[in-house]
């Protein structure tokens, strides 16, 4: 496979509740896939771009399930190690019918992916790709996953590849907010395209507005910052100017999980397609709107024919 984009991160088996109520009372679940980086990988692959994923999985039923699902999506999983005796993370997601964030419960501590380290990276293989996408989740798991993320970013930057970074905050994974801020802003300083949500940006930068958040990361060196504003659309600030793109109307919000990952798919794919920034942000807003109208993390991600039909 010819690689356009690579990512590294943890995938988990996702069990989505079939009915509303506290997770402890739910009797029926549907098994799907989860993981911020692999959500993006699925979206990129569906649009016909060459997509590679680096990780580790346990040699267990959930690991085999994930490999099967991602291979079926067309993702290159040749650099995903299946580790005998290790475990694959999984999570439960509740069901809500009022548009609020669903309850989520993680079971990932000590997973195979959390032991990934720089020595596990095939750096020449990574550099075959045009672009690297990383998030703030995988670096939060262990010192090894942080070091692996830093190594991958440094290598791709040295080879002139572009890098996108979505902070994707998970404060519970960090020892302190100060550590989280310092580490994630350090990663952002080595990225070309930074994609924070407004609330994330406020927490990480101390700025109150989308313009202030974007200016903070532009000062760190990003060539493009796109600040997600939810139903308010998105604000972008790049080398060729800044502006606002409105959101696409949504009749009913079903599940907000995965919307930011869908947004990243839109920005990355459009820029690699050679589209101008406003068009890329518009594609991102449209995919994000699709994502909130389904219960799974990837079920709303379009294929290339869907994009063409929408004129995006």
Residue pairs with C-beta under 8 A, 6 or more apart in sequence:
1 50
1 52
1 76
2 50
3 50
3 51
3 52
3 76
3 125
3 128
3 129
3 130
4 44
4 49
4 50
4 51
4 129
4 130
4 131
4 272
5 41
5 44
5 49
5 50
5 51
5 52
5 129
5 130
5 131
5 132
5 133
5 268
5 272
6 51
6 52
6 53
6 54
6 126
6 129
6 131
6 132
6 133
7 37
7 38
7 40
7 41
7 51
7 52
7 53
7 54
7 132
7 133
7 134
8 37
8 53
8 54
8 55
8 116
8 121
8 134
8 138
8 148
8 149
8 152
9 35
9 36
9 37
9 38
9 53
9 55
9 113
9 134
9 135
9 137
9 138
10 35
10 37
10 55
10 89
10 108
10 111
10 113
10 114
10 137
10 138
10 141
10 145
11 33
11 34
11 35
11 37
11 38
11 53
11 55
11 57
11 66
11 70
11 89
11 113
12 33
12 34
12 35
12 62
12 66
12 88
12 89
12 90
12 91
12 106
12 108
12 111
13 31
13 32
13 33
13 34
13 62
13 65
13 66
13 88
13 89
13 90
13 91
14 31
14 32
14 33
14 34
14 90
14 91
14 92
14 93
14 296
14 297
15 29
15 30
15 31
15 32
15 90
15 91
15 92
15 93
16 29
16 30
16 31
16 32
16 93
16 95
16 295
16 296
17 23
17 26
17 28
17 29
17 92
17 93
17 94
17 95
17 102
18 26
18 27
18 28
18 29
18 30
18 95
19 26
19 27
19 28
19 95
20 94
20 95
20 96
20 97
21 94
21 95
22 94
22 103
23 92
23 94
23 103
23 105
26 94
26 95
29 92
31 65
32 296
32 297
32 298
32 299
33 42
33 66
33 69
33 70
33 297
33 298
34 91
34 93
34 297
35 297
36 135
36 137
36 166
36 168
36 260
36 261
37 53
37 133
37 134
37 135
37 137
37 138
38 53
38 66
38 70
38 75
39 258
39 261
39 262
39 297
39 298
39 301
40 133
40 261
40 264
40 265
40 268
41 51
41 53
41 70
41 73
41 75
42 70
42 73
42 75
42 298
42 301
43 261
43 262
43 264
43 265
43 269
43 287
43 298
43 301
43 302
44 51
44 265
44 268
44 269
45 51
45 73
45 74
45 75
46 73
46 74
46 301
46 302
46 303
46 304
47 265
47 269
47 302
47 303
47 304
47 307
48 303
48 304
49 269
49 272
50 76
50 129
51 74
51 75
51 76
52 75
52 76
52 78
52 79
52 125
52 126
52 129
53 70
53 75
53 76
53 77
53 79
53 80
54 79
54 80
54 116
54 120
54 121
54 122
54 126
54 152
55 80
55 81
55 113
55 116
56 80
56 81
56 82
56 83
56 86
56 112
56 113
56 115
56 116
56 120
57 63
57 66
57 67
57 80
57 81
57 82
57 83
57 86
57 88
57 112
57 113
58 82
58 83
58 85
58 86
58 87
58 88
58 111
58 112
59 82
59 83
59 84
59 85
59 86
60 86
60 87
60 88
62 88
62 90
63 82
63 88
63 112
64 82
66 88
67 77
67 80
67 82
70 77
71 77
79 122
79 125
81 112
81 120
83 112
83 115
86 111
86 112
86 115
87 110
87 111
87 112
88 111
88 112
88 113
89 106
89 107
89 108
89 111
89 113
89 114
90 107
90 108
91 104
91 105
91 106
91 107
91 108
92 104
92 105
92 107
93 102
93 103
93 104
93 257
94 102
94 103
94 104
95 102
95 295
96 102
96 103
96 255
99 252
99 253
99 254
99 256
101 256
101 257
102 255
102 256
102 257
104 257
108 114
108 141
113 138
113 141
113 145
114 141
114 142
114 144
114 145
115 142
115 144
116 144
116 145
116 148
117 144
117 145
117 147
117 148
118 144
118 147
118 148
118 151
120 148
121 148
121 151
121 152
121 155
123 151
123 152
123 155
126 132
126 152
126 155
126 156
127 155
127 156
127 159
127 161
129 156
129 161
130 161
130 162
130 272
131 161
131 162
131 163
131 164
131 268
131 272
132 152
132 153
132 156
132 161
132 162
132 163
132 164
133 163
133 164
133 165
133 166
133 264
133 268
134 149
134 152
134 153
134 163
134 164
134 165
134 166
134 187
134 191
135 165
135 166
135 167
135 168
136 165
136 166
136 167
136 168
136 169
136 170
136 180
136 184
136 187
137 168
137 170
137 173
138 145
138 148
138 149
139 145
139 146
139 149
139 150
139 183
139 184
139 187
140 146
140 170
140 173
140 174
140 180
140 183
141 173
146 183
149 187
150 187
150 190
153 163
153 187
153 190
153 191
154 190
156 162
156 163
157 163
157 190
162 192
162 193
162 271
163 190
163 191
163 192
163 193
164 191
164 192
164 193
164 194
164 195
164 264
164 267
164 268
165 187
165 188
165 190
165 191
165 193
165 194
165 195
166 195
166 196
166 260
166 261
166 264
167 184
167 188
167 194
167 195
167 196
167 197
167 200
167 201
167 204
168 200
168 260
169 180
169 184
169 200
169 203
169 204
171 177
171 180
174 180
174 183
177 203
180 204
181 203
181 204
184 204
185 204
185 205
185 220
188 194
188 217
188 220
188 222
189 220
189 221
190 221
191 222
192 222
192 223
192 224
193 222
193 223
193 224
193 225
193 226
193 267
193 268
193 271
194 217
194 222
194 224
194 225
194 226
195 225
195 226
195 228
195 260
195 263
195 264
195 267
196 204
196 213
196 217
196 225
196 227
196 228
197 227
197 228
197 229
197 230
197 260
198 210
198 213
198 227
198 228
198 229
198 230
201 207
201 210
201 213
201 214
201 216
201 227
202 208
202 213
204 213
205 212
205 213
205 216
205 217
207 213
207 215
207 216
210 227
210 229
210 235
211 235
211 237
211 242
213 225
213 227
214 225
214 226
214 227
214 235
214 236
214 237
214 242
215 237
217 225
218 225
218 237
223 238
223 239
224 236
224 237
224 238
224 239
224 271
224 277
225 236
225 237
225 238
226 234
226 235
226 236
226 263
226 267
226 281
226 284
227 234
227 235
227 236
228 234
228 260
228 263
228 288
229 235
229 247
230 247
231 247
231 250
232 246
232 247
233 244
233 245
233 246
233 247
233 285
234 244
234 245
234 247
234 263
234 281
234 284
234 285
235 242
235 243
235 244
235 245
236 242
236 243
236 244
236 245
236 277
236 278
236 281
238 277
240 276
240 277
241 277
243 278
245 278
245 281
245 282
245 285
246 285
247 285
247 288
247 289
248 285
248 286
248 288
248 289
249 289
250 289
250 292
250 293
251 293
252 293
253 292
253 293
254 292
254 293
254 294
254 295
255 292
255 294
255 295
255 296
256 292
257 297
258 291
258 296
258 297
258 298
258 300
259 288
259 291
259 292
260 288
261 291
261 297
262 284
262 287
262 288
262 290
262 291
262 300
262 301
263 284
263 285
263 287
263 288
263 291
264 284
265 284
265 287
265 301
266 280
266 281
266 283
266 284
266 285
266 286
266 287
266 288
267 280
267 281
267 283
267 284
269 283
270 279
270 280
270 283
270 284
270 312
271 277
271 280
275 283
279 312
282 312
283 307
283 312
286 310
286 312
287 300
287 301
287 302
290 300
290 301
290 302
291 297
291 300
291 301
292 300
293 300
294 300
302 310
